[in-house]
Amino acid sequence: MKTSYTNWLVEKDNEQIITLSLDKPDTTTNVLSQNVLIELQSILDDIRKVPAKALIFQSKKDNCFIAGADVKEFSSFLNSSDNLPNQSDLKKSDTAYDQALHAVQLGQHVMNSIENLPFPTFALLNGHCLGGGMELALACDYRIALDNSKTRLGLPEVKLGIHPGFGGTVRTNRLLGVFKSMSLMLSGRTLSVRGAMRLGLIDEIISKNIKNKYFKKLVNLWLDKAKGQTRSKLKYFKQQQKRSFYYNLFEMDFVRPLIAYMLTKSVSKKVQKTHYPAPFELINLWQFHAGNDDFMMKKEAESVASLITSDTAQNLIRVFHLQDRLKTLSHSKKDKPLEHIHIIGGGVMGGDIAIECVYRGFTVTVHDQSHEVLARLIQRGHRFFKHKLKENHLYQSSMDRLIPDFKNYGLKKADLIIEAIIEDTKAKQSVFKYAEQIAKPECIFATNTSSIPLDDISQVLSSPERLVGIHFFNPVARMPLIEVVSSKLTSTAARQFALQFAGKIGKLPLPVTSTPGFLVNRILTPYLLEAIELYGEGIPAEFIDKAATHFGMPMGPIQLADKVGLDICLSVATNLSKSQSVRVPEKLIQWVENGRLGIKTHKGFYDYKNGKPVYKASHYDGLSRAQISNRLMFRLFNEAVACLDEKVVENEDLLDAGIIFGTGFAPFLGGPMHYIKHKGIEEMDHTLIDLSKDYGRRFNPVIGWDSLIYK
Ligand code: NAI
């Protein structure tokens, strides 16, 4: 028997096993929108009345069980937080809050209905199972996942400024106990199928190629395991297995405050409560309500409704959409073939780019003028793949695809050539001039230059339209963004190819024009230079860094400069000083001349011991924290407005995305342009004028502010 609904397909076989398959129309991803939930509730109401042996949830989509609740719908609840109720004032009526509460309670109601069905329930996880999808799986009695190395499972809600709201906090704690469940939800990390099995989140892994018939056999096997016990006994039997001595101990009233204190302490090391309240709310929820499922569920819904309508969640959801927007830039209907990548220059960047491309499945030849660099590259590859790839055949095939190429043979076969040699125009020109004589005519040329205009490099080429900038950030493996740089001569095909390439190696591409410093370095440099300026005025490095992290930056500017390398900072600043009003600090020049380059020489603004900065200053009472952060951040905002005005990027959203993913700019603030608008353009402009009166021309508002004000 088969019944089709808009989103769900219900099938019942001769063995009385019901299968509920989700297939949300017109999309490649299943999400739990309000429609999907309402439809599911009505199906559940019907099937609970019919005799059945078991119910199986699955998805009809490839590689996606359920990716979560519908984040687009979240935006509809989002209002300014000004008039929102706080946790202690929940009776105060507010439309946004009420709507959010209603939506969360609907989700909870559906999950409770699944949990209370009179027959055993199974979730067959045939792809990504995240957020609300995981909560649905948790409401089932058994979770069985298909073995697929690409599948991710978890509860990443904190990344959107909320925590699980469909009963997930209650059920995860019940299933895994406080430490495992909190570590999963507080970090928002996602797990592989095997990781989820190790943690206890799922019950079994089955081979990817298993046929539906065999899965049904497995279901029967599980049912046999329960030895024909009645439904309520089966649940009890399973829960008793999980509830250990420690589980009960940690739930005791006198132990909880201690555990909550430990969890809070550990979270506070990573984020501040004022910036990211969700993890702290989650700990509170557990501390005060765990064990009392119904009440915890009620509080869970209230907490999520309150969080989801806050500015933090609003901005984090904006960042989520921006990320999606960058991802779609790499999509294309016509896919130009890409198999072989040739990299010229196997140093810090070239080596890392090569390893990343191999890791993503490409064959990569790497040419360098130095044998030692190539030998080191192989060692780096070995360490990386050993760490990342647990299966030997994957490690071996990756090592086989990382090919040192001293003689530059790869030039001939490559579909894409990426140059990452020293930052020198003439040297780069001669690399491409030679490549043009040998490479296939359809091969695309890319440079990783951080500051040289593309037109300067492509001058020597007879087909300058082949050259595009693919600007990676350091460290390549960790930084999600790539700037795709086009000059006036770059062809649409080369640009499109570079955008697609970014997607293929799992990066977010940001299209920018070939102006000095492109977008990210151009905006970051004045901010870093202001930090050096402040340091020169006698403000201790740690106070400058604290002011920036207090604002919401992931790392202080002084520590960042030491990490990037003072030589790199100097080279970018020097290049920018040729075209922008950037003054290169004398101290930076001197230190670089003396070989004081930051972490890599164990000495920069800080001294380093075992790779960690040694903090010396404990006291400073000059400028306030706000004054310091204003000086840092307003240099950044002013440059952001200049870039927008000069059309370095197409629009404000792309600028915000670039600065968030390229520099880590406080995601909870939604990006620099979003912040400027939120604070008020004219007010920000006035602050700049005040700063310029106190500290000079570098704070003069750029003309772009006028266009923003009069827009
Ligand atoms: P690096 O000095 O570590 O590596 C450069 C490599 O190129 C060296 O191994 C050198 O032997 C090799 N090389 C030099 N001339 C060559 C030639 N004619 N033929 C073949 N190999 C040659 O430099 P790094 O840091 O990797 O930078 C490379 C490029 O990436 C530069 O354009 C830099 O501006 C850019 N970049 C650097 C970033 C960083 O954080 N280091 C970030 C983003 C871009």
Residues whose N, C-alpha, C, O or C-beta is under 5 A from the ligand:
A	BS01	NAI	G345 G346 G347 V348 M349 G350 H367 D368 Q369 S370 V373 A420 I421 I422 E423 N448 T449 S450 F472 F473 N474 V564
